Amino acid sequence: MYQINFSHPIRVHFIGIGGISMSGLAEVLLNKGFTVSGSDMHASALTEKLAGEGAKIFLGQQAGNVEDGIDCVVYTAAVHPDNPEFAECVRRKLPMLSRAELLGQLMRNYQTAIAVSGTHGKTTTTSMITGILLEAEADPTISVGGMLDCIGGNIRIGGAGTFVTEACEYTNSFLSFFPTTGIILNVRADHLDFFKDLDDIRHSFRRFAELIPAGGSLILWSGIENAEYFTKDLPCRIIRFGDKAGDDYRMEALEFEKGSGCPSFDIVERGQKLGRIELSVPGEHNALNALAAAACARDMGIDFESIRRGLASFGGAHRRFEVKGSLPGDIMVVDDYAHHPDEIRATLAAAGRLERHPIVCVFQPHTYSRTKQLMDEFADALCLADEVVLAKIYPARETDDLGISSRDLAGKIAEKGRKVSCFETFSEIEDFLQKNLLHGAMLITMGAGDVDQIGKDLLSR
């Protein structure tokens, strides 16, 4: 594989440079003295920012964008072999890296490279680690999968000491990484359009754990089924977190603030109480995320007070139980990225602690394959809301060839006795909500697509 070395800057060309992740990686290279060019289909604030920092931006993707002097090409998963720009790079036999492969190459240039993996919680835990490192003045470089206010976006460029990133399992992207510290938050069935089954997913996470070198650390939730499968015979340090007696980092005396649902708990480090953590984000799942972040920070030698302050000041990443505002009638509007049954359960359980009723969940299923394969689990999870409103399935990378729709999910929810409605358009959903939301309700828009637009529209009205 082509190697990226910060000590020897080269010219790198990005096909799809305007994406949120690609633009952040391009920004890192620009900061390190690399010459950067790239193409995207449309201009955006991200492409304009890169141009202002010295990148050469092409609008539209064509063979002519591939100029002489390019040393390496980076492409997104959305770019196919018949893309004329991609095809020209192949014709010229230029070294090529996927986005995940470039991210892995960047990690090799830092003393400590932390990769946060898991079916759920990656963005939040990465963001929590970021807050702790900033509080400890560790000057980290950060690549996070959501927008984070404390770094003004999804990328922060720091010194050569520490790099922190999310590690996504989809298409085995995280197997291109070079972590010195790996975190596994949980392992559940998801992305079944790529993986065969849960055993296949577990195998990939085991391979991820095997990437960590001797002298590195694997930080693992002890609640994962057969957690020993991921740790057996590894050369690295094994650090377990959870609520079991033998865990290296254990949560005790978990409590929730009345009215906000925000948790507080004691951290016990190898039998010794470190102190109490108080969070500003709701839900038991966030307590576990915070415990993982604290375990990572302690493994880096960070003092407890910095951990406590960093976690207390964390207000959440965008689209993670993000309070967007209120509508007339004291109706709270919340948006959340949850798109898997486990995430929906965690989010709706957290919402229930805020003591607002009814809880009305507008859910936009994400991909046909996930909806079909986890249909019963989705129905069970959504029944934690008092009322469910379903939008059309957001196709993302898929085409509608499985014979599945949101109305199938609506039927499952109705069978369980929960009030459910299903609409074809956002405008129909917005009209329905305006007529039917009750005083004091909580409205949660939920999904990984563009369902957050509904809350924006209602608030703008």
C-alpha positions as a printed NumPy array, in Angstrom:
array([[  0.   ,   0.   ,   0.   ],
       [  1.178,   3.526,  -0.811],
       [  2.478,   5.181,   2.35 ],
       [  1.873,   8.779,   3.442],
       [  4.76 ,  10.345,   5.368],
       [  4.392,  13.814,   6.86 ],
       [  8.164,  14.287,   6.544],
       [  7.925,  13.979,   2.746],
       [  4.95 ,  16.011,   1.468],
       [  3.667,  15.083,  -1.994],
       [  0.774,  16.054,  -4.253],
       [ -2.459,  14.24 ,  -3.4  ],
       [ -5.6  ,  14.407,  -5.543],
       [ -9.036,  13.693,  -4.029],
       [-11.979,  12.416,  -6.073],
       [-14.948,  13.605,  -4.023],
       [-13.09 ,  16.17 ,  -1.938],
       [-16.256,  17.948,  -0.794],
       [-17.477,  15.187,   1.519],
       [-17.32 ,  15.938,   5.22 ],
       [-14.718,  13.258,   5.946],
       [-12.67 ,  13.697,   2.759],
       [-12.489,  17.465,   3.183],
       [-11.203,  17.015,   6.733],
       [ -8.448,  14.639,   5.639],
       [ -7.487,  17.024,   2.827],
       [ -7.254,  19.797,   5.416],
       [ -4.849,  17.712,   7.511],
       [ -2.573,  17.183,   4.502],
       [ -2.659,  20.865,   3.577],
       [ -1.626,  21.706,   7.134],
       [  1.323,  19.305,   6.842],
       [  2.64 ,  20.974,   3.692],
       [  1.149,  18.664,   1.061],
       [ -0.063,  19.962,  -2.292],
       [ -3.756,  19.113,  -2.553],
       [ -6.178,  19.102,  -5.445],
       [ -9.58 ,  17.545,  -5.767],
       [-12.921,  17.415,  -7.497],
       [-16.544,  17.404,  -6.457],
       [-19.833,  17.655,  -8.282],
       [-20.846,  20.928,  -6.644],
       [-19.271,  23.832,  -4.804],
       [-19.924,  24.007,  -1.072],
       [-18.727,  25.766,   2.047],
       [-16.254,  22.898,   2.521],
       [-14.744,  23.193,  -0.981],
       [-14.543,  26.968,  -0.626],
       [-12.751,  26.585,   2.702],
       [-10.229,  24.189,   1.156],
       [ -9.667,  26.545,  -1.782],
       [ -8.996,  29.34 ,   0.679],
       [ -6.339,  27.174,   2.32 ],
       [ -4.581,  26.496,  -0.972],
       [ -6.265,  23.44 ,  -2.482],
       [ -7.006,  23.397,  -6.216],
       [-10.693,  22.545,  -6.634],
       [-12.364,  21.205,  -9.798],
       [-16.159,  21.238, -10.127],
       [-17.396,  18.164, -11.95 ],
       [-15.521,  14.892, -12.301],
       [-13.728,  14.31 , -15.573],
       [-10.494,  12.864, -16.898],
       [ -9.004,  16.326, -17.473],
       [ -8.881,  16.93 , -13.704],
       [ -6.059,  14.387, -13.46 ],
       [ -3.061,  16.614, -14.091],
       [  0.591,  15.743, -14.42 ],
       [  2.505,  15.706, -11.153],
       [ -0.05 ,  13.89 ,  -9.012],
       [  1.693,  11.373,  -6.731],
       [ -1.324,   9.714,  -5.097],
       [ -5.111,   9.666,  -5.549],
       [ -7.728,   9.296,  -2.811],
       [-11.321,   8.341,  -3.631],
       [-14.584,   7.895,  -1.74 ],
       [-16.69 ,   4.749,  -1.644],
       [-19.287,   6.57 ,  -3.751],
       [-16.887,   6.709,  -6.719],
       [-17.276,   3.767,  -9.089],
       [-14.784,   2.358, -11.636],
       [-16.74 ,   3.869, -14.528],
       [-16.219,   7.374, -13.132],
       [-14.122,   9.094, -15.845],
       [-11.738,  10.664, -13.349],
       [-11.228,   7.386, -11.516],
       [-10.75 ,   5.562, -14.829],
       [ -8.103,   8.069, -15.922],
       [ -6.172,   7.527, -12.685],
       [ -6.27 ,   3.769, -13.298],
       [ -5.136,   4.277, -16.901],
       [ -2.171,   6.326, -15.682],
       [ -1.406,   3.655, -13.048],
       [ -1.339,   6.245, -10.273],
       [ -1.118,   4.973,  -6.673],
       [ -4.652,   5.013,  -5.242],
       [ -6.016,   4.914,  -1.711],
       [ -9.581,   4.648,  -0.456],
       [-10.661,   7.18 ,   2.155],
       [-10.241,   4.537,   4.879],
       [ -6.768,   3.622,   3.629],
       [ -5.693,   7.281,   3.709],
       [ -7.048,   7.625,   7.233],
       [ -4.997,   4.595,   8.237],
       [ -1.894,   6.095,   6.648],
       [ -2.389,   9.354,   8.556],
       [ -2.556,   7.416,  11.829],
       [  0.96 ,   6.058,  11.248],
       [  2.346,   9.579,  11.587],
       [  1.269,  10.039,  15.225],
       [  2.789,   8.717,  18.435],
       [ -0.644,   7.695,  19.771],
       [ -3.431,   6.734,  17.382],
       [ -6.798,   6.063,  19.027],
       [ -9.509,   4.311,  16.985],
       [-13.007,   4.194,  18.487],
       [-15.069,   1.292,  17.141],
       [-18.44 ,  -0.253,  17.901],
       [-21.849,  -0.655,  16.314],
       [-23.095,   2.335,  18.332],
       [-21.629,   5.276,  20.214],
       [-18.529,   5.966,  18.108],
       [-19.211,   9.644,  17.439],
       [-20.219,  10.428,  21.014],
       [-17.283,   8.576,  22.594],
       [-14.792,  10.14 ,  20.169],
       [-16.279,  13.528,  21.037],
       [-16.005,  12.837,  24.766],
       [-12.356,  11.846,  24.396],
       [-11.847,  15.069,  22.463],
       [-13.304,  17.13 ,  25.291],
       [-11.064,  15.429,  27.846],
       [ -7.916,  15.892,  25.739],
       [ -8.704,  19.562,  25.157],
       [ -9.29 ,  20.049,  28.886],
       [ -5.908,  18.409,  29.533],
       [ -4.289,  20.673,  26.875],
       [ -3.044,  17.612,  24.979],
       [ -3.386,  19.303,  21.535],
       [ -4.923,  16.298,  19.72 ],
       [ -5.713,  15.893,  16.045],
       [ -9.343,  14.78 ,  15.762],
       [-11.45 ,  13.267,  12.989],
       [-15.021,  12.73 ,  14.136],
       [-18.103,  11.59 ,  12.234],
       [-20.31 ,  14.458,  13.39 ],
       [-20.141,  18.187,  13.878],
       [-18.671,  19.071,  17.272],
       [-18.972,  22.598,  18.625],
       [-15.809,  22.506,  20.741],
       [-13.646,  22.025,  17.618],
       [-15.858,  24.022,  15.259],
       [-16.625,  21.135,  12.915],
       [-15.551,  17.539,  12.372],
       [-11.785,  18.008,  12.199],
       [ -9.169,  19.496,  14.505],
       [ -5.516,  19.675,  13.55 ],
       [ -3.137,  19.478,  16.48 ],
       [  0.384,  18.347,  17.162],
       [  2.12 ,  15.096,  16.279],
       [  1.343,  13.427,  19.599],
       [ -2.234,  12.145,  19.438],
       [ -4.694,  11.308,  16.676],
       [ -8.271,  10.286,  17.537],
       [-10.768,   8.961,  15.011],
       [-13.846,   6.837,  14.642],
       [-13.337,   3.347,  13.256],
       [-16.298,   2.185,  11.17 ],
       [-16.741,  -1.52 ,  10.507],
       [-18.819,  -1.117,   7.328],
       [-17.028,  -2.704,   4.351],
       [-14.271,  -3.517,   6.881],
       [-12.976,   0.046,   6.62 ],
       [-11.369,  -0.104,  10.058],
       [ -9.111,  -2.957,   8.964],
       [ -7.089,  -0.367,   7.007],
       [ -6.176,   1.437,  10.238],
       [ -3.011,   1.436,  12.352],
       [ -4.212,   2.088,  15.921],
       [ -2.02 ,   2.049,  18.981],
       [ -5.193,   2.146,  21.115],
       [ -8.442,   0.526,  20.005],
       [-11.822,   0.844,  21.688],
       [-14.679,  -1.61 ,  21.123],
       [-17.878,  -0.165,  22.588],
       [-20.276,  -2.916,  21.489],
       [-20.758,  -5.458,  18.699],
       [-24.247,  -5.929,  17.282],
       [-25.878,  -7.05 ,  14.042],
       [-25.874,  -4.22 ,  11.503],
       [-24.782,  -3.502,   7.921],
       [-26.169,  -6.88 ,   6.892],
       [-26.034,  -5.762,   3.267],
       [-22.273,  -6.31 ,   3.623],
       [-21.792,  -8.769,   6.497],
       [-23.283, -12.259,   6.316],
       [-24.421, -12.405,   9.939],
       [-23.444, -11.468,  13.493],
       [-20.625, -14.019,  13.544],
       [-19.15 , -12.376,  10.448],
       [-19.319,  -8.998,  12.196],
       [-17.673, -10.379,  15.342],
       [-14.895, -11.833,  13.197],
       [-14.197,  -8.384,  11.719],
       [-14.016,  -6.79 ,  15.166],
       [-11.606,  -9.537,  16.242],
       [ -9.424,  -8.716,  13.225],
       [ -9.588,  -5.045,  14.26 ],
       [ -8.373,  -5.97 ,  17.756],
       [ -5.483,  -7.887,  16.22 ],
       [ -4.231,  -4.669,  14.592],
       [ -3.184,  -3.266,  17.974],
       [  0.544,  -3.828,  18.58 ],
       [  2.308,  -5.05 ,  21.685],
       [  2.592,  -2.034,  23.943],
       [ -0.77 ,  -0.758,  22.733],
       [ -4.149,  -1.099,  24.422],
       [ -7.527,  -2.633,  23.632],
       [-10.316,  -1.026,  25.661],
       [-13.383,  -3.284,  25.608],
       [-16.888,  -3.211,  27.105],
       [-17.14 ,  -6.279,  29.336],
       [-20.853,  -6.604,  28.526],
       [-20.195,  -7.832,  24.973],
       [-21.276, -11.442,  24.601],
       [-18.254, -13.748,  24.918],
       [-15.905, -10.781,  25.242],
       [-12.969, -13.167,  25.629],
       [-13.246, -13.979,  21.924],
       [-11.914, -10.501,  21.129],
       [ -9.068, -10.55 ,  23.651],
       [ -7.662, -14.086,  23.59 ],
       [ -3.91 , -14.278,  22.887],
       [ -3.542, -10.61 ,  21.944],
       [ -0.101,  -9.075,  22.633],
       [ -1.518,  -5.697,  23.732],
       [ -2.851,  -4.555,  27.114],
       [ -6.502,  -5.458,  27.722],
       [ -8.592,  -2.88 ,  29.593],
       [-12.196,  -3.761,  30.405],
       [-14.894,  -1.271,  31.34 ],
       [-18.461,  -1.815,  32.514],
       [-20.226,  -2.762,  35.744],
       [-18.721,  -6.191,  36.453],
       [-16.679,  -6.876,  39.597],
       [-13.448,  -7.63 ,  37.728],
       [-13.562,  -4.684,  35.311],
       [-10.565,  -2.355,  35.225],
       [-12.955,   0.617,  35.114],
       [-16.288,   0.083,  36.794],
       [-19.35 ,   2.272,  37.076],
       [-21.018,   2.463,  40.487],
       [-23.913,   4.394,  42.059],
       [-25.478,   5.366,  38.719],
       [-28.165,   8.034,  39.165],
       [-30.201,  10.24 ,  36.814],
       [-31.055,  13.879,  37.362],
       [-34.794,  14.39 ,  37.645],
       [-36.197,  16.279,  34.694],
       [-33.091,  16.113,  32.484],
       [-32.226,  12.411,  32.537],
       [-28.519,  13.254,  32.746],
       [-26.536,  10.536,  34.554],
       [-23.93 ,  10.745,  37.277],
       [-21.812,   7.878,  38.58 ],
       [-18.663,   6.937,  40.467],
       [-15.661,   5.623,  38.538],
       [-13.776,   2.797,  40.242],
       [-10.309,   2.202,  38.79 ],
       [ -8.994,  -1.285,  39.565],
       [-10.743,  -1.332,  42.919],
       [-10.022,   2.297,  43.888],
       [-12.66 ,   5.014,  43.612],
       [-11.42 ,   7.864,  41.408],
       [-14.354,  10.213,  41.871],
       [-17.792,  11.105,  40.568],
       [-18.697,  11.999,  36.991],
       [-21.66 ,  14.225,  36.168],
       [-22.777,  14.403,  32.536],
       [-24.718,  17.048,  30.65 ],
       [-26.179,  14.588,  28.136],
       [-28.998,  12.143,  28.982],
       [-29.151,   8.362,  28.972],
       [-27.485,   5.307,  30.452],
       [-25.786,   4.641,  27.115],
       [-23.936,   7.938,  27.479],
       [-22.729,   6.911,  30.935],
       [-21.099,   3.861,  29.323],
       [-19.647,   6.017,  26.537],
       [-18.189,   8.338,  29.173],
       [-16.707,   5.397,  31.088],
       [-14.973,   4.202,  27.905],
       [-13.62 ,   7.717,  27.272],
       [-12.376,   7.941,  30.858],
       [-10.646,   4.55 ,  30.594],
       [ -8.895,   5.7  ,  27.427],
       [ -7.796,   8.952,  29.04 ],
       [ -6.458,   7.214,  32.124],
       [ -4.511,   4.811,  29.903],
       [ -2.884,   7.931,  28.424],
       [ -1.957,   9.172,  31.904],
       [ -4.505,  12.   ,  32.085],
       [ -5.499,  13.14 ,  35.574],
       [ -9.017,  12.53 ,  36.862],
       [ -9.853,  16.221,  37.283],
       [ -9.302,  16.863,  33.566],
       [-11.501,  13.86 ,  32.826],
       [-14.225,  15.093,  35.155],
       [-14.224,  18.629,  33.692],
       [-13.999,  17.415,  30.095],
       [-16.986,  15.112,  30.477],
       [-19.038,  17.627,  32.465],
       [-18.635,  20.253,  29.719],
       [-19.556,  17.868,  26.892],
       [-22.878,  19.026,  25.506],
       [-23.233,  16.399,  22.803],
       [-22.39 ,  16.164,  19.123],
       [-24.807,  17.446,  16.528],
       [-27.699,  15.045,  15.83 ],
       [-27.092,  13.08 ,  19.041],
       [-30.145,  13.87 ,  21.208],
       [-29.743,  17.458,  20.063],
       [-32.382,  19.836,  21.422],
       [-33.317,  22.009,  18.452],
       [-35.809,  24.353,  20.117],
       [-39.447,  24.52 ,  21.17 ],
       [-42.788,  24.993,  19.445],
       [-45.851,  26.803,  20.795],
       [-47.487,  24.761,  23.51 ],
       [-44.215,  23.963,  25.297],
       [-43.351,  21.268,  22.726],
       [-39.68 ,  20.264,  22.842],
       [-38.066,  19.429,  19.487],
       [-35.159,  16.968,  19.587],
       [-33.156,  15.407,  16.75 ],
       [-31.184,  12.168,  16.907],
       [-29.132,  10.126,  14.443],
       [-30.373,   6.755,  15.758],
       [-31.008,   4.331,  12.895],
       [-30.539,   0.905,  14.527],
       [-32.98 ,  -0.706,  17.017],
       [-30.439,  -0.597,  19.866],
       [-29.833,   3.107,  19.269],
       [-33.567,   3.803,  19.129],
       [-34.103,   2.026,  22.449],
       [-31.294,   3.985,  24.094],
       [-32.548,   7.318,  22.761],
       [-36.196,   6.731,  23.673],
       [-35.218,   5.423,  27.119],
       [-33.247,   8.633,  27.667],
       [-36.213,  10.67 ,  26.436],
       [-38.475,   8.934,  28.921],
       [-36.396,  10.233,  31.817],
       [-37.169,  13.827,  30.834],
       [-40.747,  13.265,  32.016],
       [-42.38 ,  14.846,  28.968],
       [-45.406,  13.207,  27.411],
       [-46.461,  12.243,  24.928],
       [-43.196,  11.301,  23.209],
       [-43.815,  11.48 ,  19.463],
       [-41.09 ,   9.861,  17.367],
       [-40.803,  10.683,  13.672],
       [-38.621,   7.896,  12.324],
       [-37.046,   7.672,   8.884],
       [-35.803,   4.11 ,   8.284],
       [-32.312,   3.983,   6.78 ],
       [-31.75 ,   1.56 ,   3.874],
       [-34.103,  -1.151,   2.652],
       [-31.832,  -4.011,   3.724],
       [-31.536,  -2.869,   7.349],
       [-35.301,  -2.248,   7.567],
       [-36.148,  -5.689,   6.197],
       [-33.595,  -7.648,   8.214],
       [-34.323,  -5.928,  11.555],
       [-38.057,  -5.267,  11.063],
       [-39.278,  -6.876,  14.306],
       [-36.494,  -5.254,  16.35 ],
       [-37.386,  -1.83 ,  14.909],
       [-41.035,  -2.307,  15.801],
       [-40.215,  -3.325,  19.387],
       [-37.834,  -0.392,  19.885],
       [-40.154,   2.246,  18.425],
       [-42.953,   1.123,  20.744],
       [-41.058,   2.895,  23.549],
       [-42.507,   6.105,  22.08 ],
       [-46.115,   7.06 ,  22.794],
       [-46.753,   7.695,  19.106],
       [-44.755,   6.867,  15.964],
       [-44.793,   8.716,  12.647],
       [-42.939,   7.021,   9.791],
       [-41.34 ,   8.681,   6.779],
       [-40.35 ,   6.865,   3.603],
       [-37.223,   4.715,   3.782],
       [-34.049,   6.692,   3.104],
       [-32.28 ,   4.573,   0.463],
       [-28.709,   5.886,   0.933],
       [-26.549,   3.572,  -1.169],
       [-29.363,   1.132,  -2.067],
       [-32.091,   0.78 ,  -4.668],
       [-35.67 ,  -0.232,  -3.955],
       [-35.546,  -3.861,  -5.062],
       [-36.405,  -5.727,  -1.832],
       [-40.156,  -5.13 ,  -1.843],
       [-40.095,  -3.356,   1.509],
       [-41.526,  -0.011,   2.649],
       [-42.247,   1.959,   5.793],
       [-45.84 ,   0.744,   5.645],
       [-44.62 ,  -2.766,   6.448],
       [-42.993,  -1.418,   9.601],
       [-46.134,   0.579,  10.42 ],
       [-48.146,  -2.643,  10.291],
       [-45.788,  -4.323,  12.784],
       [-46.059,  -1.373,  15.176],
       [-49.856,  -1.274,  14.892],
       [-49.999,  -4.992,  15.751],
       [-48.323,  -4.146,  19.046],
       [-51.065,  -1.64 ,  19.892],
       [-49.024,   1.51 ,  19.421],
       [-50.436,   4.53 ,  17.581],
       [-48.632,   4.868,  14.25 ],
       [-48.987,   6.943,  11.065],
       [-47.125,   6.722,   7.771],
       [-46.664,   9.438,   5.153],
       [-44.995,   9.792,   1.772],
       [-43.646,  13.344,   2.151],
       [-42.145,  15.55 ,   4.828],
       [-44.742,  18.238,   4.187],
       [-47.537,  15.763,   5.007],
       [-45.732,  14.833,   8.231],
       [-45.291,  18.492,   9.181],
       [-48.984,  19.253,   8.575],
       [-49.985,  16.222,  10.644],
       [-47.723,  17.219,  13.52 ],
       [-48.928,  20.816,  13.562],
       [-52.511,  19.613,  13.901],
       [-51.922,  16.798,  16.382],
       [-49.02 ,  17.575,  18.75 ],
       [-50.263,  18.02 ,  22.294],
       [-49.169,  20.576,  24.88 ],
       [-45.952,  19.569,  26.662],
       [-45.057,  16.872,  24.12 ],
       [-41.569,  15.889,  23.042],
       [-41.08 ,  15.569,  19.291],
       [-38.049,  13.481,  18.285],
       [-36.998,  13.318,  14.653],
       [-34.87 ,  10.224,  14.266],
       [-32.759,   8.618,  11.549],
       [-29.483,   8.856,   9.637],
       [-31.001,  10.509,   6.561],
       [-32.481,  13.988,   6.167],
       [-35.365,  13.614,   8.636],
       [-33.929,  16.46 ,  10.732],
       [-35.364,  18.807,   8.095],
       [-38.83 ,  18.242,   9.571],
       [-37.858,  19.821,  12.897],
       [-36.139,  22.695,  11.104],
       [-39.228,  23.35 ,   9.011],
       [-41.587,  23.296,  11.975],
       [-39.394,  25.642,  13.989],
       [-39.032,  28.037,  11.044],
       [-42.812,  28.164,  10.635]])
